[in-house]
Amino acid sequence: VDCLPTTTEALPEDEFKGLMSYIDSLPPTLMNLRDRAIIKTLFGVIIRNKAFINLKGKSFYAVGDRFRLKYIDKGDRIFEETLHPNTANAIIEYLQAMKNEGCDVLEADPLFRPIHNGSGNNIINFESNGENNLVKHFSVNQITNILRRHCKRAKIGDWVTSHTAKATVTSEIVERHGVHMAQRKTKHKRTDQVIAYY
C-alpha cells in the first residue's frame, strides 16, 4: 500500500508576523543576533537542513546592493538565492557582532555556529585553520531547538521545525507567484509534489 505524503503545516500569517516582531524586539546580544539571523534565513530561503548547517562564510556575499546565499542542496547541485533585505540585514548585523567579539567568520568557517559548549563555556574564539578549521557547526537538532525556543517564547508553541519554515515560505510563494514558481524554489520535479507536501 502506497503511503500518502504528509502535508507540512505552515505558520498562519499572524503567528509568522508575531515571531518576526518578537525576534526583532530582542536585546542585541550576540546570541540573539545570531538566532535572529538563523530564523530569518530559515523563513527566507527554502533550504534543506543539511544544506543549512553546512553554510559557510563564503556562502553569503554581495552582488551590487543585494546579498545572495550560495549553497549545495538537493542532488548536490549548487543553488543561489537573492535574500530579502530584512534577512540580509539580520545576517550582516550578526556577522558584525561576531567581528566585534574578535571572531570574524572567515570564508571556510560555518556561517552560523554555537557560541557556548554544553558546559556553558565560550567557544567562539576557536581559531580558523582553512578548510580543516576548529570552528564547530550546528547539528540539525540544535537548529530545531533554537527555532522552537523562540517560537515558544513568542507564544506560538514548540512544535515548529525547519519544515514549518519551509512550508510557510512555500505557501507564500504559491499565493503570490503560483505553483510553478514554488516548484522551482522547492526543487521538486513536479508541481503535484508541491501541492501534496505544502
N, C-alpha and C positions, 0 to 999 in steps of 0.2 A: 504494500500500500504506500503510495507516494505521500510524503509529508507536505502539508501546505506551508508556505513561508510565513513567518511571524511578522506582523506589522509592528514597527517600532513607533512608539508614541512620541510625538513632538510636544515641545512645551507650548502651551497656549500663549497667545501674544501678550496678555497681561503679566503672566509669570516670567516670560522672557524679558520684558521691559523691567520688571521688578528686580530680576537678577542683575541686569546691566546697571540699573540705578544703584543697587546695593554695592557692587564691586567698585563702582566709580566713587562711592562715598567713603571708602575705607581710608584710614590714615596711610600716607605714602611711605610705609616701611618697605624694606627690600623684599620681604616675603609677600606682602600684599601686592606690590607692583608686579612681582613675578607671577603670582596666582591670577591677577587680573589679565596679564598678557596671555597666560595659558588658556583661560576661559574664553577670552575674546577670540583667540585663534581657533579654538575648538568650534565656536559658534560662527566663525567667519570663513572657514575653509573646510570643504568636505575631504577629510583625510583619514586614512585608516590608522588604528592605534600604533602599529609597528612603525609606520612612516612618521607618525608624530613624535614618538620617543626618540627616533633616530635623526631628528632635525639637528643641523649643525649651525654654527655661527655663520658660515658661508651660505646657508640656505636663505637667509634674509638679506635682501640687497635692494638698492635704489636703482630705478630706471627713470631718469628725469626727475620729476617731482612726485612720482609714485613709488611705492615699495612693493616688492614681489617676494613670493615664497617659492623656492625650488626644492623639490623632494622626489624621492623614489617611492613609487607606490605600486598599485596592482600590476602584476605581470612584470615587475622590475623595470617598469618604464619611468622615464623622467617627466614630471609634471611641473608646470609653473602657473601660479595664480597671482593676479594682482589683488592686493589687500585693500579692504575698506580703510579709509584714513583713520577711523577710530581704532581699528585693530593694529594698524601700523604704528600709530602713536603710542599705544599701550606697550608694544614691544620696544620701541625706542626709549621710552621712559624707564622700562625695566633694565635695558642694556646700559643706560646712563647710570642708574643706581648701582649696578654691578661694577661699573668703572669707578664710581666714587668710593667703592669699598676696596679698590685696588685689585679688582679681579675682572679684567677685561675678558669678554667672551671672544676668543680667537676663532679663526675660520674652522679649525678642526674640532673645536670644543662643542659639546652639546649646547644647543640654543637654550634649552630650559634644563635646570639641574637642581638637585637637592641643595639646601642651604645648611641643614644640620643633619648629622647622622642619628642613628637610633638612640644614642645616649645624650642627644641634645648639644653635642659639640659642633662648633662651626667648622664646616668643611669647604667653604667656597674658595679658600686660598690655596688649594692644590695648584701646583704649577703645571702648565700645559707642556707637553712634550710631543708636539706634532700629532700625527695620527695615532700614536701609542700613548696618548695622554693619560694622566691620572685622574682627570675630572670625571666624576661619576654622572651617569644619566639616570633618568627616572625609569621605573618599571610602569607597565600599564596600570597595575593596581594602585600605585602611588598617584598617578594622574587622576584615576577614578575617585580616590579618596579626597583629593584636593577639590574636585568638582562637587562631590557630594557634601563636603563640609560647608562650602559656601552656599550651596543651594539650601541646605538645612537652615543656616543662619538667615537666609533671605526668605524663610518661611515657605519654601517650595517643597521641601521634603528631601529625603536622602536616597530616593530611587533613581535619580538622574545619572546617566552614564554618557560616555562619549558618543554612543549610538543615538542617544536622545538629542545631543547637539547636532549630529549629522542629519537626523530626521527633521529637526527644526529648520536647518538651513535648506534642506531639500524641499520641504513643504513651501517655504518662501519662494524658492526659485520656480517651482511649478506654478504657484499662484501668479507670480509676476511675469515669467518668461515662457511658461509652457513645459510640458513633459519632455520634449526633445532636448531642451537646454539642460534640464535636470539629469537626463540620461548621460549627457556628455560630462557634466560636472561630477556625477557619482561614479562614472567609469563603468557603468553597466552596459552589457552588449545589446539589451533590448529595452524598449520603453515599458513593456509589461512587468519587467523586474522592478522598475522604479515604482510602478503603481502597487505591486504586490507587497513590497517591503516598506514603503513610506506612505 
